């Protein structure tokens, strides 16, 4: 059964395999989370020490005082794992800058290709909502491409209410409070 954990060095091999899956799909380019990570760490995350630096960076990124580009905000990241197998990630941006308010939203997630269509994204999003609420965010803005039917279904399953479309992005508001956001169901 999958778990949602803070980034951990124990899943290095599987994480790196997932990077290859994302790249094979054409993901991980500019203006993506994976693209940023690759730019900063791909030259060294194959080594245990380099991957430990990457994990430390992710932990530090959640703190307000961590060094980051001017246009970035503090962000907490969790990984979906099954044992030592990395399945995906979900991140919560602690605040919205202008670009995030229009297109990016508070929460972003992705599931590696070999782990899709099993309900992982829905379970992961529902599971992270209490953490998002604890950050003082309610409701949370989530966006997806207008062509991404699967992501739209994930957002709607978590209680997302459609607000509007801006360019190719659909925008939804998802309640994060415990009363409205039901506890994550067990994954079958």
C-alpha positions in Angstrom: 0.0 0.0 0.0 1.5 3.4 -0.9 2.5 6.0 1.6 3.0 9.7 1.3 6.4 10.7 2.8 8.7 13.6 2.9 11.5 13.2 0.3 13.9 10.4 1.4 17.2 9.2 0.0 16.1 5.5 0.3 14.1 5.8 -3.0 17.0 7.2 -5.1 17.2 4.4 -7.6 13.5 4.4 -8.2 13.3 8.2 -8.4 16.0 8.2 -11.0 14.1 5.5 -13.0 11.0 7.7 -12.8 13.0 10.7 -14.2 13.7 8.6 -17.3 10.0 7.7 -17.6 9.1 11.4 -17.5 11.8 12.4 -20.0 10.6 9.6 -22.4 7.2 11.3 -22.3 8.7 14.7 -23.1 8.3 16.0 -19.6 10.9 17.7 -17.5 11.6 20.7 -19.7 11.7 24.4 -18.9 9.1 25.8 -16.5 8.5 22.4 -14.9 9.4 21.2 -11.4 11.4 18.3 -12.9 13.1 20.7 -15.2 14.2 22.9 -12.3 15.4 19.8 -10.3 17.3 18.5 -13.3 19.0 21.9 -13.8 20.2 22.0 -10.2 21.0 18.4 -9.5 21.1 16.1 -12.6 24.8 16.4 -12.8 25.2 14.8 -9.3 22.1 13.1 -8.2 23.3 9.7 -9.5 25.7 9.6 -6.5 24.4 9.0 -3.0 25.9 12.3 -1.8 24.5 14.3 -4.7 21.0 12.7 -4.2 21.3 13.5 -0.4 21.9 17.2 -1.4 18.8 17.1 -3.6 16.7 15.7 -0.8 18.1 18.3 1.6 17.2 21.0 -1.0 13.6 19.8 -1.1 13.3 19.9 2.7 14.8 23.4 2.9 12.5 24.6 0.1 9.6 24.5 2.6 11.3 27.1 4.9 10.7 30.8 4.3 14.4 31.7 4.5 15.7 29.2 2.0 17.5 30.6 -1.0 15.4 30.5 -4.1 14.9 32.4 -7.3 13.0 35.7 -6.9 9.9 34.4 -8.6 9.6 31.2 -6.4 7.7 30.8 -3.1 8.3 28.4 -0.3 7.1 24.9 -1.2 6.5 21.6 0.7 7.0 18.4 -1.3 5.9 14.9 -0.5 6.6 11.7 -2.4 4.2 8.9 -3.0 6.1 5.6 -2.5 5.4 1.9 -2.2 8.2 0.5 -0.2 11.3 1.9 -1.9 9.5 2.5 -5.2 8.9 6.1 -6.1 5.5 6.6 -7.6 5.1 10.3 -7.8 5.2 13.6 -6.0 2.9 16.3 -4.8 3.9 19.8 -3.8 2.2 22.7 -2.1 3.3 26.3 -2.7 2.8 28.2 0.5 1.7 31.4 -1.2 0.6 32.5 -4.7 2.7 35.0 -6.7 1.1 36.5 -9.8 2.0 33.6 -12.1 0.8 31.0 -9.6 -2.4 32.9 -9.1 -3.1 32.8 -12.8 -1.7 29.4 -14.0 0.2 27.3 -11.4 -2.0 27.2 -8.3 -1.1 26.1 -4.8 -0.7 22.4 -5.5 1.0 20.5 -8.3 1.4 16.7 -8.7 2.6 14.0 -11.0 2.5 10.3 -11.2 5.2 8.3 -13.1 3.8 6.6 -16.2 4.2 3.1 -14.9 2.1 3.9 -11.9 -0.8 5.7 -13.5 -4.5 4.7 -13.7 -4.5 3.2 -10.3 -6.1 6.0 -8.3 -2.7 7.2 -6.9 -3.2 10.9 -7.9 -6.7 11.1 -6.3 -5.5 9.4 -3.1 -2.4 11.5 -3.0 -4.3 14.8 -3.4 -6.9 13.9 -0.8 -4.1 12.8 1.6 -2.2 16.1 1.3 -5.1 18.4 1.9 -4.8 18.4 5.7 -1.2 19.4 5.3 -2.2 22.2 3.0 -4.8 23.3 5.5 -2.2 23.3 8.2 -0.3 25.9 6.1 -3.3 28.2 6.4 -4.5 27.6 2.9 -8.3 27.1 2.4 -9.4 26.7 -0.2 -6.4 25.8 -2.4 -6.1 26.8 -6.1 -5.4 23.9 -8.4 -5.0 24.1 -12.2 -4.6 21.7 -15.0 -4.4 21.9 -18.8 -7.8 22.0 -20.5 -6.8 18.8 -22.4 -5.9 16.9 -19.2 -9.1 15.0 -18.5 -7.5 12.7 -15.9 -6.1 15.6 -13.8 -9.5 17.4 -14.0 -11.2 14.3 -12.6 -8.6 14.0 -9.8 -9.2 17.7 -8.8 -13.0 17.3 -9.0 -12.9 14.0 -6.9 -11.1 16.1 -4.2 -14.0 18.6 -4.2 -12.6 21.0 -6.7 -15.0 23.7 -7.9 -14.3 25.0 -11.3 -13.8 28.8 -11.4 -12.7 29.6 -14.9 -10.2 29.0 -17.8 -7.2 31.2 -18.4 -5.3 30.5 -21.6 -5.1 26.6 -21.7 -5.4 26.3 -17.9 -8.5 25.3 -16.0 -8.7 26.7 -12.5 -10.4 25.0 -9.5 -10.7 25.8 -5.8 -10.4 22.8 -3.5 -11.5 22.9 0.1 -8.8 21.8 2.5 -10.6 22.0 5.9 -11.1 18.6 7.6 -14.9 19.1 7.7 -15.2 19.5 3.9 -12.2 17.5 2.7 -13.0 14.0 3.8 -10.1 11.9 5.1 -8.3 10.1 2.3 -9.9 6.7 1.6 -7.7 3.7 1.9 -6.3 2.7 -1.5 -7.4 -0.6 -2.9 
